[in-house]
Structures are given as C-alpha cells and as structure tokens.
Amino acid sequence: MTERTPRLSRLRRMVPEGRAGRAAAEVRSGRPIEGRGARARRRGAQPKVVALGGGMGLSASLAALRRITGDLTAVVTVADDGGSSGRLRDELGVLPPGDLRKALAALCGDDDWGQTWARVIQHRFHSRGDLHDHAVGNLLIVALWEQLGDHVQALDLVGKLLGAHGRVLPMSAVPLELQALVRGHDPERPDDVDTVRGQATVALTPGEVQSVHLVPPDPPAVPEAVAAVLDADWVVLGPGSWFSSVIPHLLVPELLDALTETKGRKVLSLNLAPQPGETEGFSPQRHLEVLGRHAPKLALDVVLADEAAVPDRDSLTEAAKRLGAAVELASVARADGSPRHDPELLAAAYDRIFRMHGRIGPWR
C-alpha cells in the first residue's frame, strides 16, 4: 500500500451519500433523472468518463463527450480571476463561477430546453452600472452557493434545472491563485524570469512560461472530484489553455494522487494550435514535455491530436512514449479553418479511442 492510499480512502469516505445529489444517485441506480433534456441512464451501459480542464477547451470536450456517454463528470479549475468571475470572487470571496458555468452550458442538450437554458446562463448584461458584463449563470451559481452553503449541492441543482447531460464539480473548494515563472514577461528585460500572478495575466503574458504553481500550494481537492476520478473508466485531460486550465489539475496533490492511482485509462487531448501568449511557438510534443515536468509520475494511455496540427509525427510519438501513451491522430477541427474542435468529430474520435484502447467496465 502506498502512502497516498490512506489519503484517497479518507477522501472517498468524505463524500456524503445524501450530498452526492439526487441526479448522481439516480445515475448509479438506473432510475431516470428528473427534468427535461435528461436521458435515462443505466449503470454499466456506458463508460464512466471524467473530463478535467476549464474554459472553452473543457467546453469543447464536454460537448463531444455528452454525445457518447450519459455518465459524465466535469472537474473544473477554480483559479480564474478575470472578468465577471474575478469581480464576484473579489467582492464575495467565492469560487470563480465562470468556468463552472461554461461547463454546465456545454452539457446542455440540443433540444429547445437545453439550448434555451444554455443561452440564458451564458447571457451577459450590458449596462453602465455594476451589472455590466456579469453572466446570468455566474449570479445564479453564486446565489445557490450562498443559499445552500454547499458548492457541490448547488452545482447539482443548477445541472438539474438545465437538464445537463452530466455533472460539474470544482477541483477545489477554495479559490486558487495561479502563479507562473515567466521569462521575458517584461519585453524590456527579455532574459529575466519574473513571477507573474493571476490566471488572466498568465494567459496573456508576452513572455515564455517556464512553470506554474498554485497558491495556496497544497489546496484541498473536492472529495467528489477525487471519487469520480478513482471510479472512472476514462479520464480526459485537455484541450484548453495549457498552463492555466490543463496543468493546474496536476498541482492539487489529492487530485494528482487519484489520477496516478485510478484504474481508469487516461487520454490527453491536444490543442489545435498554440495559444497566443501562453504557449506561443509550442510544438505538440513540447506541450507533452511541459506537462511531464509538472507531473513526472503521471502516466497516460492515449494522446489525441488533430492530424493537420502535427507537423512532426515521429517527435510527438516519442514524447508520448515517455509518458506511456500511444498517439491517435484524427480530424477533429471545424471545417471553417478556425482553431476550434468540431463536437461531432471529436465525439467520434473519443468513441473510437474508448473502443480500441481497452474497456475497464462492461458498458457495451
């Protein structure tokens, strides 16, 4: 037994049966979930999938995954400090709700109910007053947090209202600050390495990010998120902002322990293009090398990349091997030429990976 196992066992015992939310309990029992847009789900009929990330990258993954499984959990970063989320965080001392809201919107169904609610919670006010640029979903989530005093229960309730095809959880129950060591953050001092604070600032730095860390440095994981990773058949990491949405999950010790010890298989989905500022000039294989430096003990099973975004397949294959992973190439980009994933194509790629690379549970 490793030293990590007792900590993970303690976290799993911390998940109250009643607090897990009726929707999650009904998924396990096979009873239909209440609310429009939800599908009847049976235990063992579909893979249990956990997707980790934040922002638009996680939304793209969720929009694809909800098409192929009804047992889906999103674990979302909580380090955002910009825009509406940053204002609510500063004023009320709450978790930043923005990435959680985006994940919930991505899990809404394609029917009228789901698409209406997706638009409602994404709607932003435009005014000359204090409400300017606040998203409706952010205010709804924060209001339920204050009413219920429970992050998980509140998010489950919002998901039920929306008829979400899955569950959304924060990776930690405390607001986190992202800090980065950046070379050349000040263009007038291109060789200096500075500490840059805040996710919004890190994402837009003109310098080269060397590494990132979280404050507090040993944040507690949400027990339900740890339990979901340990119980998963597949864990999906990425796509998304590499340093500010993907890697932060690996900096939460209990979550990293769960990722290391889960019997579920792990697929890393690469971005379609480097992100201006944060990963400017990064090759696909460099993304893997950076991730490996932040979590050297983490092994992967599959690296998914768009075939048109990989100029050097041999180098990517070698970088993936060092993480224990095979490379799967597929056309997953939208046809309009923008660096955005097509949900149908990405769903097909995930489904093929889940079928080809082994099944942990008898979902088929």
Salt bridges, closest charged atoms under 4 A:
GLU17 OE2 - ARG28 NH2 3.38
GLU34 OE1 - LYS160 NZ 3.22
ASP99 OD1 - LYS102 NZ 3.94
ASP110 OD1 - ARG66 NH2 2.95
ASP110 OD2 - ARG67 NH2 3.62
ASP133 OD1 - ARG124 NH1 3.94
ASP150 OD2 - ARG19 NH1 3.17
ASP156 OD1 - ARG167 NE 2.85
ASP186 OD2 - ARG189 NE 3.41
ASP192 OD2 - ARG189 NH1 2.72
ASP194 OD2 - ARG189 NH2 3.19
GLU208 OE2 - ARG286 NH2 2.90
GLU224 OE2 - ARG19 NH2 2.81
ASP231 OD1 - ARG12 NH2 2.44
GLU254 OE2 - ARG10 NH2 3.38
ASP257 OD1 - ARG4 NE 3.62
ASP257 OD2 - ARG7 NH2 2.43
GLU261 OE2 - ARG4 NE 3.21
GLU289 OE2 - ARG322 NH2 3.72
ASP301 OD1 - ARG265 NH1 3.76
GLU318 OE2 - LYS321 NZ 3.88
GLU328 OE2 - HIS357 NE2 2.81
ASP336 OD2 - ARG340 NH2 2.95
GLU344 OE2 - ARG67 NE 2.97
ASP351 OD2 - ARG355 NE 2.90
ASP351 OD1 - ARG364 NH2 2.84
